[in-house]
Amino acid sequence: MFRKKVYLTNIFWIFYVMVLFLTVVFLSKQNNEKKSEIIVLNQKINKMELELKNAKNDLVLIPQLKYKAEVLKKKYPSFAKITEVVFRKSLEYDVDPNLIMGLIEIESNFKRFAVSSAGAYGLMQINYKVWKNEFEIDSEKIFEIDYNIDIGIQILKRYLKVAKGDLMRALHLYNNGYLYNNEAYKYKVISTVFSKI
């Protein structure tokens, strides 16, 4: 009887030690998982703190940028308006604003009332004869900054679609249509000061 009791006591202690061991292993595993979660959370916090610091730095620049914009509007009102419209329309049509600024520089040198011998008008040199029906162009509005840039970007987007996203081909088509072969144009556009911004 005593032996049986000792035997049961030993089994109890073995079982107890095993349960204790498994509990320690389980708690250790949970602890390691929690440590991993804490590490990930710390990394996220560090990233967010860096983003917050950068955002604060950007906030400091806002008054300076507003001042620059006001000075630009006073000194060069037409150019300031062009840059505002280009930025807004580029976001709307999902194109690079620097590309559009480069196009305008090469097409008209930022001369709002530019007219070419081929019948192209305004900042982006919209060829009225070619596009008047397709875009239902209002000839009385063709020199308006917003209107001209909007139509010009739509034409470029059309050529980008035709060129299956090949920018150089689209620029070639923008300048030449399907008739001419002026290869230098596209390189002029991508080498303007705006392409380096």
SESEMI-745183 format. One record per residue: chain; x, y, z of N, C-alpha, C in turn. Coordinates in steps of 0.02 Angstrom, whole numbers, plus 32768, in hexadecimal, padded with zeros to 4 digits. Example, Ala and Ser with C-alpha at 12.3 -4.5 7.8 and 13.67 -1.06 7.14 Angstrom:
// SESEMI-745183
+-----+------+------+------+------+------+------+------+------+------+
| mol |   nX |   nY |   nZ |  caX |  caY |  caZ |   cX |   cY |   cZ |
+-----+------+------+------+------+------+------+------+------+------+
|   A | 8294 | 7EE4 | 8186 | 8267 | 7F1F | 8186 | 8294 | 7F5B | 8186 |
|   A | 8282 | 7F90 | 8162 | 82AC | 7FCB | 8165 | 8285 | 8002 | 818A |
+-----+------+------+------+------+------+------+------+------+------+
END
This chain:
// SESEMI-745183
+-----+------+------+------+------+------+------+------+------+------+
| mol |   nX |   nY |   nZ |  caX |  caY |  caZ |   cX |   cY |   cZ |
+-----+------+------+------+------+------+------+------+------+------+
|   A | 8029 | 7FC5 | 8000 | 8000 | 8000 | 8000 | 802C | 803F | 8000 |
|   A | 8060 | 803C | 802A | 808D | 8074 | 802D | 80AF | 8080 | 7FE9 |
|   A | 80C3 | 8049 | 7FCA | 80E2 | 804E | 7F89 | 80B4 | 806D | 7F56 |
|   A | 8076 | 8059 | 7F58 | 8045 | 8073 | 7F2A | 803D | 80BE | 7F35 |
|   A | 803C | 80D2 | 7F74 | 8035 | 8118 | 7F84 | 8072 | 8140 | 7F6B |
|   A | 80AD | 8126 | 7F76 | 80EA | 8146 | 7F5F | 80E9 | 814A | 7F12 |
|   A | 80D4 | 8114 | 7EF4 | 80D0 | 8112 | 7EAB | 80A0 | 8148 | 7E92 |
|   A | 8065 | 814E | 7EB1 | 8034 | 8181 | 7E9D | 804E | 81C7 | 7EAB |
|   A | 8071 | 81CD | 7EE3 | 808E | 820E | 7EF3 | 80C2 | 8221 | 7EBE |
|   A | 80EB | 81F1 | 7EAA | 811D | 81FE | 7E76 | 80FC | 8211 | 7E34 |
|   A | 80C8 | 81EE | 7E23 | 80A3 | 81FD | 7DE5 | 8085 | 8243 | 7DEA |
|   A | 8069 | 8252 | 7E25 | 804D | 8295 | 7E2F | 8083 | 82CA | 7E25 |
|   A | 80BE | 82BF | 7E43 | 80F4 | 82F1 | 7E3D | 810E | 82F5 | 7DF5 |
|   A | 8112 | 82BE | 7DD5 | 8128 | 82BE | 7D8E | 80F5 | 82E5 | 7D64 |
|   A | 80B6 | 82D5 | 7D71 | 8081 | 82F8 | 7D4D | 8083 | 8343 | 7D5D |
|   A | 808C | 8353 | 7D9D | 8090 | 8398 | 7DB3 | 80CA | 83BC | 7D91 |
|   A | 8105 | 839C | 7D90 | 8140 | 83BA | 7D70 | 8134 | 83C3 | 7D26 |
|   A | 8114 | 8392 | 7D06 | 8105 | 8398 | 7CBE | 80D6 | 83D2 | 7CB1 |
|   A | 80A2 | 83D7 | 7CDA | 8072 | 840E | 7CD2 | 8096 | 8451 | 7CDD |
|   A | 80C0 | 8452 | 7D0F | 80E5 | 848F | 7D1E | 8114 | 849F | 7CE4 |
|   A | 8136 | 846D | 7CCA | 8163 | 8476 | 7C91 | 813C | 8490 | 7C54 |
|   A | 8104 | 8470 | 7C45 | 80DB | 8485 | 7C0B | 80C1 | 84CC | 7C15 |
|   A | 80AF | 84DD | 7C52 | 8097 | 8520 | 7C61 | 80CF | 8553 | 7C55 |
|   A | 810B | 8543 | 7C6C | 8145 | 856F | 7C62 | 8153 | 8577 | 7C17 |
|   A | 8151 | 853F | 7BF2 | 815C | 8541 | 7BA9 | 8127 | 856C | 7B87 |
|   A | 80E8 | 8561 | 7B9B | 80B1 | 8587 | 7B7E | 80B8 | 85D2 | 7B8D |
|   A | 80C7 | 85E2 | 7BCC | 80CF | 8628 | 7BDF | 810C | 8647 | 7BBD |
|   A | 8140 | 8620 | 7BB5 | 817C | 8638 | 7B93 | 816D | 8647 | 7B49 |
|   A | 8146 | 861A | 7B2B | 8133 | 8624 | 7AE4 | 8108 | 8663 | 7ADE |
|   A | 80D8 | 866A | 7B0B | 80AE | 86A6 | 7B0A | 80D7 | 86E4 | 7B15 |
|   A | 8107 | 86DF | 7B42 | 8133 | 8718 | 7B50 | 815B | 872B | 7B12 |
|   A | 8175 | 86F9 | 7AEE | 819B | 8706 | 7AB1 | 816E | 8727 | 7A7C |
|   A | 812F | 870E | 7A77 | 8101 | 872B | 7A47 | 80F2 | 8774 | 7A59 |
|   A | 80E9 | 8780 | 7A9A | 80DC | 87C5 | 7AB1 | 8119 | 87F1 | 7AA3 |
|   A | 8155 | 87D5 | 7AAE | 8192 | 87FC | 7A9F | 8195 | 880E | 7A55 |
|   A | 8183 | 87DE | 7A2A | 8182 | 87EB | 79E1 | 8150 | 8821 | 79D0 |
|   A | 8115 | 881D | 79F0 | 80E2 | 8850 | 79E4 | 80FA | 8894 | 79FC |
|   A | 811C | 8895 | 7A35 | 8136 | 88D4 | 7A4F | 816B | 88F1 | 7A20 |
|   A | 8196 | 88C6 | 7A05 | 81C9 | 88DD | 79D5 | 81A8 | 88FC | 7998 |
|   A | 8175 | 88DA | 797D | 8151 | 88F3 | 7942 | 812F | 8935 | 7952 |
|   A | 810F | 8939 | 798D | 80EE | 8977 | 79A1 | 8121 | 89B0 | 79AA |
|   A | 815B | 89A0 | 79C7 | 818F | 89D4 | 79CE | 81A7 | 89EC | 798A |
|   A | 81AE | 89BE | 795B | 81C2 | 89D2 | 7917 | 818E | 8A00 | 78F7 |
|   A | 814E | 89EF | 7901 | 8118 | 8A19 | 78E6 | 8118 | 8A5D | 7907 |
|   A | 8123 | 8A5E | 7949 | 8125 | 8A9E | 796D | 815F | 8AC9 | 7954 |
|   A | 8199 | 8AAA | 794B | 81D4 | 8ACF | 7931 | 81C6 | 8AEC | 78EC |
|   A | 81A6 | 8AC3 | 78C2 | 8195 | 8ADA | 787E | 8164 | 8B15 | 7881 |
|   A | 8132 | 8B0F | 78AC | 8101 | 8B44 | 78B3 | 8120 | 8B84 | 78CF |
|   A | 814F | 8B7C | 78FE | 8171 | 8BB7 | 791A | 819A | 8BDA | 78E4 |
|   A | 81BA | 8BB3 | 78B9 | 81E1 | 8BD0 | 7882 | 81B2 | 8BF4 | 7851 |
|   A | 8179 | 8BD5 | 7841 | 8149 | 8BF6 | 7814 | 812E | 8C36 | 7834 |
|   A | 8121 | 8C35 | 7875 | 810A | 8C70 | 7898 | 813F | 8CA7 | 7896 |
|   A | 817D | 8C94 | 78A0 | 81B3 | 8CC5 | 789E | 81B8 | 8CE4 | 7858 |
|   A | 81B3 | 8CBB | 7824 | 81B5 | 8CD4 | 77DF | 8179 | 8D01 | 77D1 |
|   A | 813F | 8CEE | 77EB | 8102 | 8D17 | 77E1 | 810B | 8D5B | 7803 |
|   A | 8128 | 8D5B | 783F | 8135 | 8D9A | 7862 | 8165 | 8DC6 | 783A |
|   A | 8199 | 8DA6 | 781D | 81C8 | 8DCB | 77F3 | 81A4 | 8DEA | 77B7 |
|   A | 8177 | 8DC3 | 7799 | 8150 | 8DDB | 7760 | 8123 | 8E15 | 7774 |
|   A | 8106 | 8E11 | 77B0 | 80DA | 8E47 | 77C8 | 8101 | 8E88 | 77CE |
|   A | 813F | 8E83 | 77E2 | 8169 | 8EC0 | 77E9 | 8172 | 8EE0 | 77A4 |
|   A | 8173 | 8EB8 | 776F | 817E | 8ED2 | 772C | 8140 | 8EF4 | 770E |
|   A | 8105 | 8EE5 | 7729 | 80C8 | 8EFF | 770B | 80C7 | 8F4B | 7706 |
|   A | 80D7 | 8F70 | 773B | 80D7 | 8FB9 | 7734 | 8109 | 8FD1 | 76FF |
|   A | 8142 | 8FB0 | 76FC | 8175 | 8FC2 | 76CA | 815A | 8FB6 | 7683 |
|   A | 813A | 8F7D | 7679 | 811E | 8F6D | 7637 | 80E6 | 8F9E | 7624 |
|   A | 80BD | 8FB0 | 7655 | 8088 | 8FE0 | 7648 | 80A6 | 9023 | 7634 |
|   A | 80DA | 9037 | 7657 | 80FC | 9076 | 7646 | 8118 | 9074 | 7600 |
|   A | 813B | 903D | 75EF | 8156 | 9036 | 75AB | 8120 | 903A | 7576 |
|   A | 80E8 | 9018 | 7584 | 80B0 | 9018 | 7554 | 8094 | 905F | 754B |
|   A | 808E | 9085 | 7582 | 8075 | 90C9 | 757E | 80A5 | 90F6 | 7556 |
|   A | 80E5 | 90EE | 7563 | 8117 | 9116 | 753F | 8115 | 9105 | 74F5 |
|   A | 8111 | 90C5 | 74E6 | 810D | 90AE | 74A0 | 80D0 | 90CB | 747E |
|   A | 8097 | 90CA | 74A1 | 8059 | 90E6 | 7484 | 8060 | 9130 | 7475 |
|   A | 8082 | 9154 | 74A1 | 808A | 919C | 7497 | 80BB | 91AB | 745F |
|   A | 80F2 | 9187 | 745E | 8126 | 9195 | 742D | 8116 | 9178 | 73E8 |
|   A | 80FC | 913A | 73E8 | 80ED | 9118 | 73A9 | 80A7 | 90F8 | 73AD |
|   A | 8073 | 9121 | 73AC | 802F | 9107 | 73B7 | 801B | 90D1 | 7385 |
|   A | 802C | 90DA | 7346 | 8019 | 90A9 | 7314 | 803C | 9066 | 731F |
|   A | 807D | 9069 | 732E | 80A3 | 902B | 7339 | 808A | 9008 | 7378 |
|   A | 807A | 902F | 73AC | 805F | 9011 | 73EA | 801E | 8FED | 73DC |
|   A | 7FF3 | 900C | 73B4 | 7FB3 | 8FED | 73A2 | 7FBF | 8FAC | 737B |
|   A | 7FEE | 8FAE | 734D | 7FFD | 8F72 | 7325 | 8014 | 8F39 | 7353 |
|   A | 8041 | 8F48 | 7381 | 805A | 8F13 | 73AE | 8022 | 8EF6 | 73D9 |
|   A | 7FF5 | 8F22 | 73F1 | 7FBD | 8F0A | 7419 | 7F90 | 8EDB | 73F1 |
|   A | 7F80 | 8EF0 | 73B4 | 7F53 | 8EC8 | 7389 | 7F75 | 8E87 | 7376 |
|   A | 7FB5 | 8E8A | 7364 | 7FD9 | 8E4D | 7351 | 7FD9 | 8E1B | 738B |
|   A | 7FE6 | 8E33 | 73C6 | 7FE7 | 8E06 | 7400 | 7FA3 | 8DE6 | 740C |
|   A | 7F6F | 8E0F | 740B | 7F2B | 8DF6 | 7418 | 7F14 | 8DC5 | 73E1 |
|   A | 7F1F | 8DD8 | 73A2 | 7F09 | 8DAD | 736A | 7F33 | 8D6D | 7367 |
|   A | 7F72 | 8D71 | 7379 | 7F9D | 8D35 | 7378 | 7F84 | 8D02 | 73AC |
|   A | 7F70 | 8D1B | 73E6 | 7F53 | 8CEE | 7418 | 7F12 | 8CD0 | 73FD |
|   A | 7EE9 | 8CF9 | 73DF | 7EA8 | 8CE2 | 73C5 | 7EB0 | 8CAC | 7390 |
|   A | 7EE2 | 8CB4 | 7363 | 7EEC | 8C85 | 732C | 7F24 | 8C52 | 7339 |
|   A | 7F41 | 8C55 | 7374 | 7F76 | 8C26 | 7387 | 7FB1 | 8C27 | 7357 |
|   A | 7FCD | 8C62 | 734D | 800A | 8C6B | 7325 | 803C | 8C92 | 734E |
|   A | 807B | 8C8F | 733B | 80B0 | 8CB2 | 735E | 80AC | 8CFD | 734D |
|   A | 80A3 | 8D28 | 737F | 809F | 8D70 | 7370 | 80DE | 8D8C | 7350 |
|   A | 8118 | 8D6F | 7360 | 8156 | 8D86 | 7341 | 8157 | 8D78 | 72F6 |
|   A | 8139 | 8D40 | 72E3 | 8133 | 8D30 | 729C | 8109 | 8D64 | 7279 |
|   A | 80D1 | 8D77 | 7297 | 80A5 | 8DA8 | 7279 | 80C7 | 8DED | 7275 |
|   A | 80EC | 8DFF | 72AA | 8111 | 8E3E | 72A8 | 8145 | 8E3D | 7270 |
|   A | 8166 | 8E04 | 7268 | 8197 | 8DFD | 7231 | 8176 | 8E03 | 71ED |
|   A | 813C | 8DE4 | 71E5 | 8116 | 8DE8 | 71A6 | 8105 | 8E31 | 7197 |
|   A | 80EB | 8E54 | 71C9 | 80D8 | 8E9A | 71BF | 8114 | 8EC4 | 71AC |
|   A | 814D | 8EB8 | 71CE | 8189 | 8EDE | 71BE | 819D | 8ED5 | 7175 |
|   A | 819E | 8E97 | 715F | 81B3 | 8E89 | 711A | 817E | 8EA0 | 70E8 |
|   A | 813F | 8E95 | 70F8 | 810A | 8EA6 | 70C8 | 8101 | 8EF2 | 70C0 |
|   A | 8100 | 8F18 | 70F7 | 80EE | 8F5F | 70F2 | 811C | 8F8D | 7119 |
|   A | 814C | 8F72 | 713D | 8177 | 8F98 | 7169 | 814D | 8FC2 | 719A |
|   A | 8116 | 8FA4 | 71B2 | 80E9 | 8FC2 | 71E2 | 80C6 | 9000 | 71C8 |
|   A | 80C0 | 9006 | 7187 | 809C | 903F | 7169 | 8054 | 9029 | 715E |
|   A | 8029 | 9045 | 7186 | 7FE3 | 9032 | 7187 | 7FC1 | 903B | 7143 |
|   A | 7FD3 | 906F | 711F | 7FB1 | 907E | 70DF | 7FDA | 9069 | 70A2 |
|   A | 8006 | 9037 | 70AB | 802F | 901F | 7074 | 8002 | 8FFF | 703E |
|   A | 8013 | 900C | 6FFF | 7FF0 | 8FEE | 6FC6 | 8025 | 8FD7 | 6F95 |
|   A | 8020 | 8F98 | 6F7F | 8051 | 8F7E | 6F4F | 8036 | 8F84 | 6F08 |
|   A | 8064 | 8F7D | 6ED8 | 804F | 8F7F | 6E92 | 8025 | 8F42 | 6E7F |
|   A | 8029 | 8F0D | 6EA8 | 8002 | 8ED0 | 6E9B | 7FBC | 8ED2 | 6EB9 |
|   A | 7FAB | 8F0B | 6ED9 | 7F68 | 8F11 | 6EF6 | 7F62 | 8EF6 | 6F3C |
|   A | 7F99 | 8EF9 | 6F63 | 7F98 | 8EE2 | 6FA8 | 7F97 | 8F20 | 6FD5 |
|   A | 7F71 | 8F1A | 700C | 7F62 | 8F55 | 7035 | 7F73 | 8F4A | 707F |
|   A | 7F8A | 8F80 | 709D | 7F91 | 8F83 | 70E5 | 7FCE | 8F61 | 7102 |
|   A | 7FCC | 8F5A | 7143 | 8005 | 8F3F | 7168 | 801B | 8EFA | 7150 |
|   A | 7FEB | 8ECE | 7145 | 7FFB | 8E8A | 7131 | 7FF3 | 8E7F | 70E6 |
|   A | 7FEB | 8EB6 | 70C2 | 7FE8 | 8EB4 | 7079 | 7FB6 | 8E80 | 7060 |
|   A | 7F77 | 8E8B | 7072 | 7F41 | 8E5F | 705D | 7F32 | 8E6B | 7014 |
|   A | 7F37 | 8E37 | 6FEC | 7F27 | 8E3D | 6FA5 | 7EDC | 8E3A | 6F9D |
|   A | 7EBF | 8E75 | 6F93 | 7E76 | 8E7B | 6F92 | 7E57 | 8E50 | 6F5B |
|   A | 7E73 | 8E53 | 6F1F | 7E56 | 8E2D | 6EE7 | 7E55 | 8DE3 | 6EF4 |
|   A | 7E89 | 8DC9 | 6F14 | 7E8E | 8D81 | 6F20 | 7E5F | 8D6A | 6F58 |
|   A | 7E59 | 8D92 | 6F8D | 7E36 | 8D7B | 6FC9 | 7DF2 | 8D9C | 6FD6 |
|   A | 7DDD | 8DCB | 6FAB | 7DA1 | 8DF1 | 6FBB | 7D63 | 8DC6 | 6FC5 |
|   A | 7D5A | 8D92 | 6F9C | 7D1F | 8D68 | 6FA3 | 7D27 | 8D34 | 6FDB |
|   A | 7D62 | 8D18 | 6FE0 | 7D6E | 8CE3 | 7011 | 7D64 | 8CFB | 7059 |
|   A | 7D7B | 8D38 | 7067 | 7D74 | 8D53 | 70AA | 7D40 | 8D8B | 70AD |
|   A | 7D1C | 8D95 | 7078 | 7CEB | 8DCB | 7074 | 7D09 | 8E0C | 708E |
|   A | 7D42 | 8E1E | 7070 | 7D68 | 8E58 | 7088 | 7D42 | 8E98 | 707A |
|   A | 7D3D | 8EC1 | 70AD | 7D1F | 8F03 | 70A8 | 7D57 | 8F33 | 7093 |
|   A | 7D54 | 8F4B | 7055 | 7D8A | 8F76 | 703B | 7D90 | 8FB7 | 7063 |
|   A | 7D5B | 8FCC | 7082 | 7D5E | 900A | 70A9 | 7D83 | 9000 | 70EC |
|   A | 7D8A | 8FC1 | 7102 | 7DAA | 8FB4 | 7142 | 7DF1 | 8F97 | 713A |
|   A | 7E07 | 8F8E | 70FC | 7E45 | 8F69 | 70F0 | 7E83 | 8F8A | 710F |
|   A | 7E81 | 8FCC | 711B | 7EBB | 8FED | 713A | 7EB5 | 8FF1 | 7186 |
|   A | 7E7D | 8FDC | 71A2 | 7E76 | 8FDC | 71EB | 7EA6 | 8FA7 | 7208 |
|   A | 7EC9 | 8FBA | 723C | 7EFD | 8F8F | 7259 | 7EE0 | 8F4B | 726E |
|   A | 7EAC | 8F4B | 7296 | 7E8E | 8F0C | 72AE | 7E78 | 8EE0 | 7273 |
|   A | 7E55 | 8EFF | 7246 | 7E37 | 8EDB | 720E | 7E6D | 8EBD | 71E0 |
|   A | 7E9E | 8EE5 | 71CE | 7ED3 | 8ECE | 71A1 | 7EFB | 8E95 | 71C0 |
|   A | 7F0D | 8E9C | 7200 | 7F34 | 8E68 | 7221 | 7F0B | 8E28 | 7228 |
|   A | 7ECB | 8E2F | 7238 | 7E9F | 8DF5 | 723F | 7E9C | 8DCE | 71FD |
|   A | 7E8F | 8DF1 | 71C6 | 7E8C | 8DD0 | 7184 | 7ECF | 8DB1 | 7172 |
|   A | 7F05 | 8DD6 | 717E | 7F48 | 8DBD | 716E | 7F58 | 8D7C | 7193 |
|   A | 7F47 | 8D7A | 71D3 | 7F54 | 8D3D | 71FA | 7F29 | 8D04 | 71E1 |
|   A | 7EEB | 8D12 | 71CF | 7EC0 | 8CDD | 71B3 | 7EDD | 8CC1 | 7172 |
|   A | 7EF8 | 8CED | 7148 | 7F17 | 8CD6 | 710A | 7F54 | 8CAB | 7119 |
|   A | 7F7E | 8CC1 | 7148 | 7FB8 | 8C99 | 715B | 7FA2 | 8C55 | 7176 |
|   A | 7F6F | 8C55 | 71A0 | 7F56 | 8C15 | 71BC | 7F3E | 8BE7 | 7183 |
|   A | 7F1D | 8C04 | 7152 | 7F06 | 8BDD | 7118 | 7F42 | 8BBD | 70F4 |
|   A | 7F76 | 8BE5 | 70EA | 7FB2 | 8BCA | 70C9 | 7FD6 | 8B97 | 70F4 |
|   A | 7FD5 | 8BA0 | 7135 | 7FF3 | 8B6F | 7162 | 7FCE | 8B2C | 715C |
|   A | 7F8D | 8B2F | 7154 | 7F66 | 8AF2 | 714C | 7F76 | 8AD1 | 710A |
|   A | 7F7A | 8AF9 | 70D5 | 7F8B | 8ADE | 7092 | 7FD1 | 8ABF | 7094 |
|   A | 7FFF | 8AE0 | 70B8 | 8045 | 8AC8 | 70BD | 804E | 8A93 | 70F2 |
|   A | 8017 | 8A7B | 710F | 8019 | 8A47 | 7143 | 8048 | 8A5A | 717D |
|   A | 8045 | 8A9A | 7191 | 806D | 8AB0 | 71CA | 80B4 | 8AC6 | 71BA |
|   A | 80C9 | 8ABF | 717C | 810C | 8AD4 | 7168 | 810F | 8B20 | 7162 |
|   A | 812C | 8B40 | 7194 | 812D | 8B89 | 7198 | 814F | 8BA8 | 715B |
|   A | 8187 | 8B8D | 7146 | 81AC | 8BAB | 710E | 8182 | 8BA8 | 70CE |
|   A | 8160 | 8B71 | 70C4 | 8134 | 8B6A | 7089 | 80F9 | 8B9B | 708E |
|   A | 80DD | 8BA2 | 70CA | 80A5 | 8BD0 | 70D4 | 80BB | 8C18 | 70C8 |
|   A | 80F7 | 8C2B | 70DE | 8110 | 8C6F | 70D1 | 811C | 8C7A | 7087 |
|   A | 8135 | 8C47 | 7066 | 813F | 8C4B | 701D | 80FC | 8C59 | 6FFB |
|   A | 80C9 | 8C34 | 700F | 8087 | 8C3C | 6FF1 | 8069 | 8C81 | 7002 |
|   A | 8074 | 8C98 | 703F | 805A | 8CD9 | 7054 | 8074 | 8D10 | 7026 |
|   A | 80B3 | 8D0C | 7014 | 80D0 | 8D40 | 6FE9 | 80C4 | 8D34 | 6F9F |
|   A | 80C7 | 8CF5 | 6F8B | 80C6 | 8CE6 | 6F43 | 8084 | 8CCA | 6F2A |
|   A | 8059 | 8CB4 | 6F57 | 801F | 8C8F | 6F40 | 8038 | 8C50 | 6F1E |
|   A | 8017 | 8C3D | 6EE9 | 802D | 8C01 | 6EC3 | 804D | 8C15 | 6E81 |
|   A | 8058 | 8C57 | 6E77 | 806F | 8C6F | 6E36 | 80BA | 8C7C | 6E32 |
|   A | 80D7 | 8C96 | 6E66 | 811C | 8CAD | 6E62 | 814B | 8C82 | 6E8D |
|   A | 818B | 8C91 | 6E87 | 81BB | 8C68 | 6EAB | 81F1 | 8C92 | 6ECC |
|   A | 81DD | 8CC2 | 6EF5 | 820C | 8CEC | 6F19 | 8221 | 8CC7 | 6F59 |
|   A | 8259 | 8CA6 | 6F56 | 8271 | 8C7D | 6F8F | 828D | 8CA8 | 6FC7 |
|   A | 82A4 | 8CE4 | 6FB9 | 82C5 | 8D0D | 6FEC | 8295 | 8D25 | 7021 |
|   A | 8256 | 8D2E | 700F | 8224 | 8D4C | 703C | 8220 | 8D28 | 7080 |
|   A | 8218 | 8CE7 | 707E | 820D | 8CC1 | 70BD | 8249 | 8CC8 | 70EC |
|   A | 8285 | 8CCC | 70CF | 82C1 | 8CD4 | 70F8 | 82C5 | 8D1A | 7116 |
|   A | 82AC | 8D4B | 70F2 | 82A9 | 8D8F | 710D | 827C | 8D92 | 714A |
|   A | 8242 | 8D71 | 7144 | 8211 | 8D73 | 717B | 822E | 8D52 | 71BA |
|   A | 824D | 8D18 | 71B2 | 8266 | 8CF5 | 71EE | 82A7 | 8D11 | 7208 |
|   A | 82C4 | 8D41 | 71E4 | 8303 | 8D5E | 71FD | 82F9 | 8DA6 | 7216 |
|   A | 82BA | 8DBC | 721E | 82AF | 8DFF | 7239 | 82C3 | 8E00 | 7283 |
|   A | 82C7 | 8E3C | 729D | 82D9 | 8E44 | 72E4 | 82A5 | 8E21 | 7310 |
|   A | 8268 | 8E1B | 72FA | 8233 | 8DFD | 7322 | 823C | 8DB1 | 732A |
|   A | 825B | 8D92 | 72F9 | 8265 | 8D4A | 72FD | 829A | 8D38 | 7332 |
|   A | 82BF | 8D69 | 7348 | 82F3 | 8D5D | 737A | 82DC | 8D6B | 73C0 |
|   A | 829D | 8D7E | 73C9 | 8283 | 8D8D | 740C | 8275 | 8D4D | 7430 |
+-----+------+------+------+------+------+------+------+------+------+
END
